[in-house]
Amino acid sequence: MTPTILRDQVDQALRDLEPELIRHRHHLHRNPELSNREIATAAYLAEQLRRFGVDEIRTDLAGHGVIGVIRGGKPGDKTIALRADMDALPVRETSGVSFASDREVEGPNGTSIPVAHACGHDCHMATVLIATKVLAMFRSELPGTVLCVFQPAEEGAPIGEQGGAQVMIDEGAFAGVEPTMVFGMHVSPLPSGTVAYRSGSQFAASTRVEVIIQGRQTHAAMPWLGIDPMPAAAGVIVGAAHLVRRIPVWQPATVTFGHVEDQGRFNIIGDRIRLEGTIRCAEDADMERLKTGLHDLAIGQAQSHDCSAEVRFDHEVPAVVNQTGWIESTLPTLRRLVGQERLLVSPPTLGYDDVSALIRRFGGLYVLYGAQDTRWVTDGSGAPTFEPIAGGRGLVPNHHPSFYANDEALRCGAAIHAHIALDHLYGLIDPSATPTIRVEAGS
């Protein structure tokens, strides 16, 4: 069977399995789990892989990660890894879909934490799952090995825990089946069926920040009898916004605090304030400069208000860097699937994804995939941007409580995974190959 005939049969199978694809997505969406807590999610994925008859299933990887292995029936030395992240977010869903999550889990001090797939990881799992099923159906025609990699804790392990892609590598999850290419996509508010890619930094480098300002508790009516940590904390938050002035404007970066926690109340000046935030930068080299600046800022602000400060950095993730060779060798496949008009170069983004660890270790590509009711337009500077289309569900960013992804976009997403797997195994996606080797062999 030629690669062209095989692709046609894969496409027909994906059309036939579209209802199952959507069922998997709805189940996973309705049953989200937080980072390093993906117990039921992992069990569900492993059970599906058993039903699909993959050759090997590896579980309990970096916590709750799962890898399915399909060994092709033809000789070949390539191994493609299709990666999907598993974890959800502490968000109360307001998307309004019939399969919305109403899940809550117990938090600290008896609190209740809502959980939702507000970043689209349910879509990632469902598309890789159904692509795996189809590729398993045609394993006798595969010249190499396919891995479906379900990775936990992409959003960041809880403080004090380890997790994610680097831990999978460190623990030997890929022993004996090291990929020659890793591929993944992230759903986004881009127009449905659109693929956006970028050479260089596709996603930013990131680190999580914790700043603790220590004062001395007192009555709010008698601040002179204590040491108020609030002014120092406020100075850190305000000053952090100016740290990016140390970075050239053409290299995007931000320092953001998203959580403030203190031990006071309206009539108590607490003795301690905890800030939690993130540093993001498009270039890995800028991270140390920003970390040093934030550390010095926090210590200086604390000292100026007679407080002390601790600054901690963890969950450090390097930038997702797409090498030009991988992009050039993959573009023919993407163009064949979505058309040139739906292939766009994405602007820099400060989102992060720890798939960077896999791509840096094994090579590969990570792109954005559109799944919302939006359209491309050109702004006043001539740069492409996107906006909601009339009568649609709007433009809703990832991590928003109303984030959505259209079911109708998922089959194309599964097809992209399946075709890239086939084309890499057949040698058509290979950055070391010459252009003549990348011609559609057997067409």
C-alpha positions in Angstrom: 0.0 0.0 0.0 1.4 3.4 -1.0 1.5 6.3 1.5 -1.2 8.0 -0.5 -3.6 5.1 -0.4 -2.8 4.6 3.3 -3.6 8.2 4.0 -6.9 8.0 2.2 -7.9 4.9 4.2 -6.9 6.6 7.5 -9.0 9.6 6.5 -12.0 7.4 5.9 -11.5 5.7 9.2 -11.4 9.0 11.0 -14.6 10.1 9.3 -16.3 6.8 10.5 -14.9 7.3 14.0 -15.8 11.0 14.4 -18.8 10.2 16.8 -16.5 8.2 19.0 -13.9 11.0 19.0 -16.6 13.4 20.2 -17.8 11.0 22.9 -14.2 10.7 24.2 -13.9 14.4 24.3 -17.2 14.9 26.1 -16.3 12.3 28.7 -12.9 13.7 29.4 -14.3 17.3 29.5 -17.0 16.3 32.0 -14.5 14.6 34.3 -11.5 16.9 34.7 -8.7 16.4 37.2 -6.0 18.7 38.5 -2.3 18.4 37.9 -0.7 15.3 39.5 -4.2 14.1 40.4 -5.2 12.6 36.9 -6.0 9.2 38.4 -9.4 8.5 36.7 -8.2 10.2 33.5 -5.2 7.9 33.3 -7.4 4.8 33.9 -9.8 5.9 31.2 -7.0 6.4 28.6 -5.3 3.1 29.5 -8.6 1.2 29.1 -9.2 2.7 25.7 -5.7 1.8 24.6 -6.3 -1.8 25.7 -9.5 -1.8 23.7 -7.6 -0.5 20.7 -5.1 -3.4 21.0 -1.9 -1.4 21.1 1.2 -3.5 21.6 2.3 -2.0 24.9 0.8 0.3 27.6 3.1 2.0 30.1 1.3 3.6 33.1 2.1 5.5 36.3 4.7 7.6 34.5 5.7 10.8 36.3 2.7 10.1 38.5 -0.2 9.3 36.2 1.2 9.5 32.7 0.3 6.9 30.1 2.2 5.9 26.9 0.7 3.5 24.3 3.1 1.8 21.9 2.2 0.7 18.4 5.0 -1.3 16.6 4.6 -1.2 12.9 4.6 -4.3 10.7 7.2 -2.9 8.2 10.9 -2.3 8.9 11.8 1.2 9.9 14.0 3.0 12.4 11.7 6.0 13.2 9.5 6.5 16.2 6.9 9.3 16.3 5.5 10.5 19.6 2.1 12.2 19.6 1.8 14.1 22.8 -1.3 15.2 24.7 -1.5 16.8 28.1 -4.0 15.5 30.6 -4.6 18.0 33.5 -7.3 20.6 34.0 -7.5 23.9 35.9 -9.0 25.2 39.1 -11.7 27.1 37.2 -15.5 27.1 37.6 -16.8 26.4 34.1 -19.3 28.8 32.5 -19.1 27.7 28.9 -22.8 26.6 28.8 -22.1 23.3 26.9 -24.2 20.3 27.7 -21.1 18.4 28.8 -19.7 21.1 31.0 -17.9 20.2 34.2 -19.5 20.7 37.5 -16.7 18.9 39.3 -15.4 20.2 42.6 -12.6 18.7 44.8 -11.6 19.4 48.4 -9.0 22.1 48.9 -7.1 23.3 51.9 -9.0 24.1 55.2 -12.1 22.3 53.9 -12.6 24.6 50.9 -14.0 23.4 47.6 -12.1 23.9 44.4 -13.9 23.8 41.0 -12.2 22.0 38.2 -12.6 22.4 34.4 -10.8 21.8 31.2 -10.5 25.5 30.5 -7.3 25.0 28.4 -8.5 22.4 26.0 -6.5 19.4 27.2 -9.6 17.3 26.8 -9.4 18.0 23.0 -5.7 17.1 23.0 -6.4 13.7 24.6 -9.4 12.9 22.4 -7.6 13.7 19.1 -4.5 11.8 20.0 -6.6 8.9 21.3 -8.6 8.5 18.1 -5.5 9.0 15.9 -3.9 6.2 17.9 -6.9 3.9 17.3 -6.7 4.5 13.6 -3.0 4.0 13.4 -3.3 0.8 15.3 -5.9 -0.4 12.7 -3.2 0.0 10.0 -0.1 -1.1 12.0 0.8 -3.7 9.4 1.6 -0.8 7.0 3.6 1.3 9.4 7.4 1.3 8.9 8.3 2.2 12.5 6.8 2.8 15.9 4.1 5.2 17.1 3.9 6.4 20.7 0.8 8.1 22.1 2.1 10.1 25.0 -0.4 11.3 27.6 1.5 13.6 29.9 0.3 14.7 33.4 0.9 18.1 35.2 1.5 20.3 32.2 -0.1 23.2 34.0 2.4 22.8 36.8 2.7 20.4 39.7 1.4 21.7 43.1 4.1 23.5 45.1 6.4 20.9 46.7 5.7 18.3 44.1 7.4 17.3 40.8 5.6 16.4 37.6 5.4 16.9 33.9 7.4 16.2 30.7 10.8 16.5 32.2 10.0 14.0 35.0 8.8 11.5 32.4 12.1 11.8 30.6 14.1 11.6 33.9 12.2 8.5 35.1 12.9 6.6 31.8 9.4 6.6 30.4 10.8 6.4 26.9 13.4 3.6 27.6 13.7 1.4 24.5 11.3 3.6 22.4 13.1 6.9 22.2 11.2 9.2 19.7 12.9 10.5 16.6 10.1 13.2 16.5 7.7 14.6 19.0 4.5 16.3 17.7 1.8 18.2 19.5 -0.8 20.9 19.0 -2.6 23.2 21.4 -6.2 24.3 20.7 -6.7 28.0 20.8 -9.2 30.8 19.9 -7.8 30.9 16.3 -10.4 30.2 13.5 -11.5 26.6 13.5 -9.3 24.4 11.4 -6.4 26.9 11.3 -2.8 25.9 12.1 -0.4 28.6 13.3 3.3 27.9 13.6 6.4 29.9 14.4 10.1 29.3 13.8 12.1 29.9 17.0 10.2 30.5 20.2 6.7 29.2 19.7 6.0 29.3 23.5 7.8 31.2 26.2 10.2 30.2 28.9 8.5 30.2 32.3 9.1 30.0 36.0 6.8 30.0 38.9 7.6 32.6 41.6 6.8 32.7 45.3 7.6 35.7 47.4 7.0 35.7 51.2 7.1 39.1 53.0 7.4 38.7 56.8 6.3 41.5 59.1 4.9 41.5 62.7 1.2 41.3 63.4 -0.7 44.0 65.3 -4.0 45.7 65.6 -5.0 47.7 62.5 -5.6 50.7 64.8 -2.1 50.5 66.1 0.3 49.9 63.1 3.2 51.4 65.0 3.2 48.5 67.3 3.8 46.0 64.5 5.5 45.8 61.1 3.1 46.0 58.2 4.1 43.7 55.3 1.4 45.1 53.0 3.4 48.2 51.7 6.4 46.0 50.8 4.2 43.5 49.0 2.5 46.3 47.1 5.9 47.6 46.1 6.9 44.2 44.8 3.8 43.9 42.7 4.1 47.4 41.2 7.8 47.3 40.8 7.7 43.9 39.0 5.8 45.4 36.1 8.8 47.6 35.4 11.4 44.8 35.4 10.7 44.1 31.7 12.2 47.4 30.8 15.5 45.6 31.2 14.6 43.5 28.2 14.6 44.8 24.6 11.1 45.5 23.5 11.3 43.1 20.6 11.9 40.2 23.0 8.5 39.8 24.7 8.5 39.3 28.5 6.3 39.8 31.5 6.4 39.4 35.3 2.9 38.8 36.7 1.4 38.1 40.1 -1.9 36.2 40.1 -2.3 35.3 43.7 -2.0 37.4 46.9 -2.5 35.7 50.3 -2.3 37.4 53.7 -3.2 36.5 57.3 -4.9 39.7 58.3 -8.5 41.0 58.2 -10.1 44.4 58.2 -8.9 45.1 61.8 -5.7 43.0 61.8 -2.4 43.8 60.2 -1.1 40.3 59.5 2.5 39.3 59.9 3.0 37.6 56.6 2.0 38.0 52.9 2.6 35.5 50.2 2.6 36.3 46.5 2.5 33.8 43.8 3.2 34.6 40.1 5.1 33.8 37.0 7.9 35.1 34.8 7.6 34.6 31.1 10.1 35.5 28.4 10.3 34.6 24.7 14.1 34.1 25.0 15.6 31.7 27.5 18.6 34.0 28.0 16.4 36.7 29.5 15.1 34.5 32.4 18.1 34.9 34.7 18.1 38.7 34.3 14.4 38.8 35.3 14.8 36.4 38.2 17.7 38.4 39.6 15.8 41.6 39.2 12.7 40.2 41.0 14.8 38.8 43.8 16.6 42.1 44.4 13.3 44.0 44.2 11.6 41.8 46.8 14.6 42.0 49.2 14.9 45.7 48.8 11.2 46.4 49.2 11.1 44.3 52.4 14.1 46.0 53.9 12.8 49.5 53.2 9.7 48.6 55.3 11.6 46.8 58.1 10.4 43.4 56.8 12.2 40.4 55.6 11.6 38.5 52.4 12.1 35.1 50.8 12.0 34.5 47.1 11.6 31.1 45.5 11.6 30.0 41.9 10.3 26.6 40.8 8.6 24.8 37.9 11.1 26.2 35.5 10.2 25.4 31.9 12.3 26.3 28.9 10.9 27.9 25.8 9.3 25.8 23.1 11.7 26.3 20.2 10.6 25.1 16.8 13.7 24.6 14.6 13.4 25.8 11.0 14.2 22.3 9.6 11.3 20.7 11.4 8.9 23.4 10.2 10.1 23.2 6.6 9.8 19.4 6.4 6.3 19.4 8.1 4.7 22.2 6.2 3.9 20.1 3.1 1.9 17.7 5.4 0.0 20.6 7.1 -0.6 22.3 3.7 -2.1 19.1 2.3 -4.5 18.8 5.3 -5.7 22.4 5.9 -4.8 24.3 2.8 -2.3 27.2 2.5 -5.0 29.7 3.4 -5.4 28.2 6.8 -1.7 28.0 7.5 -0.3 31.1 9.3 2.8 32.3 11.0 1.9 33.0 14.7 3.1 36.1 16.5 5.2 35.6 19.7 3.3 34.4 22.7 4.1 34.3 26.4 2.1 31.2 27.0 4.3 28.2 28.0 4.1 24.5 27.6 6.5 21.9 29.0 6.4 19.9 25.8 9.6 22.0 25.3 11.4 19.3 27.4 10.4 16.6 24.9 11.1 18.6 21.8 14.5 19.7 23.1 15.4 16.1 24.0 14.1 14.3 21.0 13.3 16.9 18.3 10.0 17.7 16.7 7.4 20.4 16.4 4.6 22.1 18.4 1.9 24.3 16.8 -1.4 26.1 17.6 -4.7 24.8 16.3 -7.8 26.9 15.9 -11.1 25.7 17.3 -13.3 28.7 17.8 -15.8 30.9 15.8 -13.3 33.6 14.8 -11.8 34.9 11.6 -8.5 36.4 10.5 -8.4 40.1 9.8 -5.5 42.6 9.3 -5.0 45.4 11.8 -3.8 48.9 11.1 -0.2 47.9 10.9 -0.9 45.2 8.4 -0.3 42.4 10.9 -2.8 39.5 11.0 -5.1 39.2 14.0 -8.4 37.6 14.6 -11.9 38.6 15.8 -15.2 36.9 16.5 -17.5 36.1 13.6 -21.1 37.3 13.6 -23.5 34.8 15.1 -20.8 32.6 16.6 -19.8 31.9 20.2 -17.2 34.6 20.4 -13.5 34.8 21.0 -12.7 33.3 24.5 -9.1 32.8 25.6 -7.7 29.7 27.2 -8.0 29.6 31.0 -11.2 31.7 30.8 -14.2 30.1 32.6 -16.2 30.2 29.3 -13.3 28.8 27.1 -14.7 26.5 24.4 -13.5 24.4 21.5 -15.8 23.3 18.6 -16.4 19.6 18.3 -16.4 20.1 14.5 -12.8 21.1 14.6 -11.6 17.9 16.3 -11.6 15.4 13.3 -9.1 17.6 11.4 -7.0 17.8 14.5 -6.9 14.0 14.7 -6.1 13.8 11.0 -3.1 16.1 11.5 -1.7 13.9 14.2 -2.2 10.7 12.1 -0.8 12.2 8.9 2.3 13.6 10.6 2.9 10.2 12.2 2.6 8.5 8.8 4.8 11.0 7.0 7.5 10.9 9.6 7.6 7.1 9.6 7.8 7.1 5.8 10.7 9.6 5.8 8.7 12.5 4.4 9.1 14.6 7.6 12.8 14.7 8.4 14.8 17.9 8.8 18.0 16.1 7.8 16.5 15.0 4.5 17.1 16.8 1.2 14.1 18.3 -0.6 14.1 15.4 -3.1 13.7 12.9 -0.3 10.6 14.8 1.0 8.8 14.4 -2.3 5.5 12.5 -2.0 6.8 9.0 -2.5 4.4 6.5 -4.0 1.8 9.2 -4.9 
